[in-house]
Amino acid sequence: MGWLFQWHNAIFTIPILIFFALFLLQVIGFGLDTFLDIDFEPSEATVFSGLLVFFDPEKVPVGLLLLTFCALFGTIGLVLNWCCELVLGRLVPLSLVGTAPASFVGSVFATRAVTGILAKIMPAHDSSAETREGLVGLTATVLSKQVAEKGGRARVRDRYGNLVPVFCRMLEGEE
């Protein structure tokens, strides 16, 4: 157990502890998606939004992406450190120069693969949501910068209390 908390493993142990804390919050109903309302426009592209597009956040919640990334980053890093110790006899500080970036890159691609599998197993939104006709007449909150004749995005709370993302547009001549 002491091996996990040695200085060279702390960079990988901390994300695993974060994973367990976030997982516990998720289980008791205080998931990250409750607090994170991440929405970005393609014109406002940042490194973070580009990374989110790579992970395809429309298929799985952002909280699940973060949970998966933390778990995989920590696990891959600890395994790489363990392998370095086996090969070198002890872990030298310079080995973190290789294991940390390798763990990051490996966890990015592994997170995409794992969340792709999870997206097929579990729906991104509750399947008890209303039909399109059941949403007619309800008030929605606009998510995009604006809603025009060409379209926009909004979300509406259905009769089950689920937030349902919808595509919407203004009628011709309406403001």
C-alpha positions as CSV (number, residue, x, y, z in Angstrom):
1,M,0.0,0.0,0.0
2,G,2.9,2.3,0.7
3,W,4.1,2.0,-2.9
4,L,1.0,3.8,-4.1
5,F,1.8,6.9,-2.1
6,Q,5.5,7.2,-2.9
7,W,6.4,10.5,-4.6
8,H,6.8,9.0,-8.0
9,N,3.3,7.4,-7.9
10,A,1.5,10.4,-6.5
11,I,0.8,11.9,-9.9
12,F,-1.1,8.7,-10.8
13,T,-2.6,7.9,-7.3
14,I,-4.3,11.3,-7.0
15,P,-6.4,10.9,-10.1
16,I,-7.5,7.5,-8.9
17,L,-8.5,9.0,-5.6
18,I,-10.4,11.7,-7.5
19,F,-12.1,9.0,-9.5
20,F,-13.4,7.3,-6.3
21,A,-14.5,10.6,-4.8
22,L,-16.4,11.6,-8.0
23,F,-17.8,8.1,-8.3
24,L,-19.1,8.3,-4.8
25,L,-20.7,11.7,-5.5
26,Q,-22.3,10.2,-8.6
27,V,-23.7,7.3,-6.7
28,I,-25.4,9.5,-4.1
29,G,-26.8,11.8,-6.7
30,F,-24.4,14.7,-6.9
31,G,-22.8,13.8,-10.2
32,L,-20.6,16.3,-12.2
33,D,-23.2,16.7,-14.9
34,T,-25.5,18.3,-12.3
35,F,-22.9,21.1,-11.8
36,L,-21.2,21.1,-15.2
37,D,-23.2,22.8,-17.9
38,I,-20.7,22.6,-20.7
39,D,-21.8,24.0,-24.0
40,F,-19.6,25.4,-26.7
41,E,-20.0,26.9,-30.1
42,P,-17.7,25.7,-32.9
43,S,-16.7,29.4,-33.5
44,E,-15.4,29.5,-29.9
45,A,-13.0,26.5,-30.3
46,T,-10.5,26.0,-27.5
47,V,-8.2,23.1,-26.6
48,F,-10.7,21.9,-24.1
49,S,-13.6,22.0,-26.6
50,G,-11.5,20.3,-29.2
51,L,-10.7,17.5,-26.7
52,L,-14.4,17.2,-25.9
53,V,-15.2,16.9,-29.6
54,F,-12.6,14.1,-29.8
55,F,-14.4,12.2,-27.0
56,D,-17.9,12.9,-28.6
57,P,-19.7,14.3,-25.5
58,E,-23.1,13.9,-27.2
59,K,-23.0,10.2,-26.7
60,V,-21.9,10.1,-23.0
61,P,-22.1,12.7,-20.2
62,V,-19.1,14.8,-19.5
63,G,-18.9,13.5,-16.0
64,L,-18.5,10.0,-17.2
65,L,-15.7,11.1,-19.5
66,L,-13.9,12.7,-16.6
67,L,-14.4,9.7,-14.4
68,T,-13.1,7.3,-17.1
69,F,-10.1,9.5,-17.9
70,C,-9.1,9.8,-14.2
71,A,-9.3,6.1,-13.6
72,L,-7.4,5.2,-16.8
73,F,-4.7,7.9,-16.4
74,G,-3.9,6.7,-12.9
75,T,-4.1,3.0,-13.7
76,I,-1.9,3.3,-16.9
77,G,0.6,5.4,-15.0
78,L,0.9,3.1,-12.1
79,V,1.3,0.1,-14.4
80,L,4.0,1.9,-16.4
81,N,5.8,2.9,-13.2
82,W,5.6,-0.7,-11.9
83,C,7.1,-1.9,-15.2
84,C,9.9,0.7,-15.0
85,E,10.8,-0.5,-11.5
86,L,10.9,-4.1,-12.7
87,V,13.2,-3.3,-15.6
88,L,15.4,-0.7,-13.8
89,G,15.4,-2.2,-10.3
90,R,14.1,1.1,-8.9
91,L,12.3,4.1,-10.3
92,V,14.4,7.1,-11.2
93,P,13.0,10.6,-11.4
94,L,13.7,10.7,-15.1
95,S,11.4,7.8,-15.8
96,L,8.4,10.1,-15.0
97,V,9.4,12.1,-18.1
98,G,8.3,9.0,-20.1
99,T,5.6,7.5,-18.0
100,A,3.5,10.7,-17.4
101,P,3.1,11.6,-21.1
102,A,2.7,8.0,-22.1
103,S,0.0,7.6,-19.5
104,F,-1.8,10.8,-20.7
105,V,-1.8,9.8,-24.4
106,G,-2.8,6.2,-23.6
107,S,-5.6,7.3,-21.3
108,V,-7.0,9.8,-23.9
109,F,-7.3,7.0,-26.5
110,A,-8.4,4.4,-24.0
111,T,-11.1,6.9,-22.7
112,R,-12.4,7.3,-26.2
113,A,-12.6,3.6,-26.7
114,V,-14.2,2.8,-23.3
115,T,-16.8,5.7,-23.6
116,G,-17.6,4.5,-27.1
117,I,-18.4,1.1,-25.7
118,L,-20.4,2.6,-22.8
119,A,-22.4,4.8,-25.3
120,K,-23.6,1.7,-26.9
121,I,-24.5,0.0,-23.6
122,M,-26.2,3.0,-21.9
123,P,-28.1,5.8,-23.5
124,A,-26.8,9.4,-23.0
125,H,-30.3,10.5,-22.0
126,D,-33.0,8.8,-20.1
127,S,-35.1,6.5,-22.4
128,S,-38.3,7.3,-20.6
129,A,-38.3,10.8,-22.2
130,E,-41.4,12.0,-23.9
131,T,-42.1,11.6,-27.6
132,R,-41.7,14.7,-29.8
133,E,-45.4,15.3,-29.6
134,G,-45.3,15.1,-25.8
135,L,-42.9,18.0,-25.7
136,V,-45.0,20.4,-27.8
137,G,-46.2,23.4,-25.8
138,L,-43.5,23.0,-23.1
139,T,-41.1,25.9,-22.3
140,A,-37.5,25.2,-23.3
141,T,-34.2,26.8,-22.3
142,V,-32.1,27.9,-25.3
143,L,-28.6,26.4,-25.3
144,S,-27.1,27.9,-28.4
145,K,-26.3,31.6,-28.8
146,Q,-29.5,32.2,-30.7
147,V,-32.3,30.4,-32.4
148,A,-32.9,31.5,-36.0
149,E,-34.9,30.2,-39.0
150,K,-32.0,27.8,-39.7
151,G,-32.1,26.3,-36.2
152,G,-30.7,26.2,-32.8
153,R,-30.4,24.0,-29.7
154,A,-32.5,24.0,-26.5
155,R,-33.5,21.7,-23.8
156,V,-36.8,21.1,-22.2
157,R,-37.9,19.4,-19.0
158,D,-40.4,16.6,-19.8
159,R,-43.1,15.3,-17.5
160,Y,-40.7,12.8,-15.9
161,G,-38.3,15.6,-15.0
162,N,-35.7,14.7,-17.6
163,L,-33.8,17.4,-19.4
164,V,-34.3,16.6,-23.1
165,P,-32.1,18.3,-25.7
166,V,-34.1,19.4,-28.7
167,F,-33.3,21.0,-32.0
168,C,-35.5,24.0,-32.6
169,R,-36.0,26.9,-35.1
170,M,-38.0,30.1,-35.4
171,L,-40.9,30.4,-37.8
172,E,-40.4,32.6,-40.8
173,G,-40.8,36.2,-40.0
174,E,-40.8,35.7,-36.2
175,E,-38.2,37.2,-33.9
